[in-house]
Amino acid sequence: MAEAIRIADSEGVEGLSMRRLASALGAGAMSLYHYVSNKEELLDAMIDVVFDEIELPPEDTDWQSAMRRRSVSAREVLARHRWAIGLMESRTSPGPAHLRHREAVTACLRKAGFSVLMATHANWLLDVYVYGFALQDASLPFDTADEFSDMAEGVYLPQLPADEFPYLNESAAGLVAAGYDPAGEFLFGLDLVLAALEPLRSST
């Protein structure tokens, strides 16, 4: 399983096949079928490993802090396994780690006072935010404040003449001057989502 994940991490899930995995392991392709029936079963097992790496919401704190830690952990895990972003919700045969994760998240929200329906809404909203942010993370051409500054000054600003795009020019120049760090965006949005969900506890 570790080798299959290593291949997917480095080449994407498109580069993974039973034959490719067997070659990497120095084994015959047919020998893999003693462990998994096909690539779909292999992907189910790989996604279960990804879920196992995500921190469960801790039980010794308030629901917002617990879901914040779980969401931050999920983002960090998906940054390591970008191939998994589009597969997290598509598997119809969830493994034990996947189910433990879902149970822990649902338990956290229900114990916090969310109704069954509102807990479902909250779970969907948080997952959509985390997965969407992870997807955007994977496509950005910069990671740090310094990289953003270099891109803004060397690439974006020359394409944004102030007389034609005054607000975009102002934004790019202002962010560079402020030492803007895109790394802070995830927590900014996550905290807004959690704050918006708080009043919905005990709602039907």
VENQUIPE-V365042 format. One record per residue. N is the residue number from 1. RES is the residue in three letters. PHI is phi in radians with two decimals (* if undefined). D_FIRST is the distance of its C-alpha to the first C-alpha in whole Angstrom. Layout:
BEGIN
{{N;RES;PHI;D_FIRST} {N;RES;PHI;D_FIRST}}
END
This chain:
BEGIN
{{1;MET;*;0} {2;ALA;-1.07;4} {3;GLU;-1.20;5} {4;ALA;-1.09;5} {5;ILE;-1.19;6} {6;ARG;-1.07;9} {7;ILE;-1.12;10} {8;ALA;-1.12;11} {9;ASP;-1.11;12} {10;SER;-1.60;14} {11;GLU;-2.09;15} {12;GLY;1.50;15} {13;VAL;-1.19;13} {14;GLU;-1.14;16} {15;GLY;-1.45;15} {16;LEU;-1.71;12} {17;SER;-2.49;13} {18;MET;-1.07;12} {19;ARG;-1.17;14} {20;ARG;-1.10;13} {21;LEU;-1.15;9} {22;ALA;-1.07;11} {23;SER;-1.09;14} {24;ALA;-1.13;12} {25;LEU;-1.55;10} {26;GLY;1.22;14} {27;ALA;-2.21;14} {28;GLY;-1.37;16} {29;ALA;-1.00;14} {30;MET;-1.15;16} {31;SER;-1.15;14} {32;LEU;-1.16;11} {33;TYR;-1.26;13} {34;HIS;-1.30;13} {35;TYR;-1.91;10} {36;VAL;-2.36;10} {37;SER;-1.38;14} {38;ASN;-2.89;13} {39;LYS;-1.13;12} {40;GLU;-1.08;13} {41;GLU;-1.17;11} {42;LEU;-1.11;8} {43;LEU;-1.11;10} {44;ASP;-0.99;11} {45;ALA;-1.18;8} {46;MET;-1.15;7} {47;ILE;-1.12;10} {48;ASP;-1.11;10} {49;VAL;-1.11;8} {50;VAL;-1.08;11} {51;PHE;-1.06;14} {52;ASP;-1.16;13} {53;GLU;-1.38;14} {54;ILE;-1.40;17} {55;GLU;-1.12;20} {56;LEU;-1.27;22} {57;PRO;-1.06;25} {58;PRO;-1.14;27} {59;GLU;-1.60;30} {60;ASP;-1.74;33} {61;THR;-2.60;34} {62;ASP;-1.24;35} {63;TRP;-1.10;33} {64;GLN;-1.16;34} {65;SER;-1.11;32} {66;ALA;-1.13;29} {67;MET;-1.27;28} {68;ARG;-1.14;29} {69;ARG;-1.10;27} {70;ARG;-1.11;24} {71;SER;-1.20;25} {72;VAL;-1.08;25} {73;SER;-1.09;21} {74;ALA;-1.06;20} {75;ARG;-1.09;21} {76;GLU;-1.13;20} {77;VAL;-1.15;16} {78;LEU;-1.22;17} {79;ALA;-1.18;19} {80;ARG;-1.42;15} {81;HIS;-2.17;13} {82;ARG;-1.11;16} {83;TRP;-1.06;15} {84;ALA;-1.42;14} {85;ILE;-0.94;18} {86;GLY;-1.40;19} {87;LEU;-1.94;16} {88;MET;-1.03;17} {89;GLU;-1.87;20} {90;SER;-1.66;19} {91;ARG;-1.41;17} {92;THR;-1.78;19} {93;SER;-2.21;17} {94;PRO;-1.13;16} {95;GLY;-1.50;14} {96;PRO;-1.09;15} {97;ALA;-1.18;14} {98;HIS;-1.03;16} {99;LEU;-1.17;19} {100;ARG;-1.07;19} {101;HIS;-1.09;20} {102;ARG;-1.08;22} {103;GLU;-1.11;24} {104;ALA;-1.16;24} {105;VAL;-1.15;26} {106;THR;-1.12;28} {107;ALA;-1.07;29} {108;CYS;-1.03;30} {109;LEU;-1.25;32} {110;ARG;-1.17;34} {111;LYS;-1.15;35} {112;ALA;-1.36;36} {113;GLY;1.89;39} {114;PHE;-1.29;37} {115;SER;-1.19;38} {116;VAL;-0.98;35} {117;LEU;-1.16;36} {118;MET;-1.21;36} {119;ALA;-1.12;33} {120;THR;-1.14;31} {121;HIS;-1.01;33} {122;ALA;-1.10;32} {123;ASN;-1.08;28} {124;TRP;-1.04;29} {125;LEU;-1.07;31} {126;LEU;-1.15;28} {127;ASP;-1.16;25} {128;VAL;-1.07;27} {129;TYR;-1.12;28} {130;VAL;-1.12;25} {131;TYR;-1.15;23} {132;GLY;-1.11;26} {133;PHE;-1.18;27} {134;ALA;-1.10;23} {135;LEU;-1.14;24} {136;GLN;-1.16;27} {137;ASP;-0.91;25} {138;ALA;-1.17;23} {139;SER;-1.85;26} {140;LEU;-1.22;29} {141;PRO;-1.52;30} {142;PHE;-2.58;31} {143;ASP;-2.16;29} {144;THR;-2.02;32} {145;ALA;-1.07;36} {146;ASP;-1.12;37} {147;GLU;-1.15;35} {148;PHE;-1.08;36} {149;SER;-1.05;40} {150;ASP;-1.09;39} {151;MET;-1.14;38} {152;ALA;-1.10;41} {153;GLU;-1.33;44} {154;GLY;-1.61;43} {155;VAL;-2.08;41} {156;TYR;-1.33;42} {157;LEU;-1.00;46} {158;PRO;-1.07;47} {159;GLN;-1.63;46} {160;LEU;-2.17;48} {161;PRO;-1.02;51} {162;ALA;-1.07;53} {163;ASP;-1.30;56} {164;GLU;-1.78;53} {165;PHE;-2.26;50} {166;PRO;-1.06;52} {167;TYR;-1.33;50} {168;LEU;-1.17;47} {169;ASN;-1.09;48} {170;GLU;-1.07;49} {171;SER;-1.13;46} {172;ALA;-1.09;44} {173;ALA;-1.14;47} {174;GLY;-1.17;47} {175;LEU;-1.18;43} {176;VAL;-1.08;43} {177;ALA;-1.10;46} {178;ALA;-1.47;45} {179;GLY;1.19;42} {180;TYR;-0.93;40} {181;ASP;-2.05;36} {182;PRO;-1.11;34} {183;ALA;-1.10;31} {184;GLY;-1.40;33} {185;GLU;-1.15;33} {186;PHE;-1.07;30} {187;LEU;-1.21;32} {188;PHE;-1.02;35} {189;GLY;-1.22;34} {190;LEU;-1.07;32} {191;ASP;-1.15;35} {192;LEU;-1.13;37} {193;VAL;-1.09;35} {194;LEU;-1.11;35} {195;ALA;-1.15;39} {196;ALA;-1.20;39} {197;LEU;-1.38;37} {198;GLU;-0.91;39} {199;PRO;-1.18;42} {200;LEU;-1.52;41} {201;ARG;-1.09;40} {202;SER;1.15;42} {203;SER;-1.56;43} {204;THR;-1.66;43}}
END
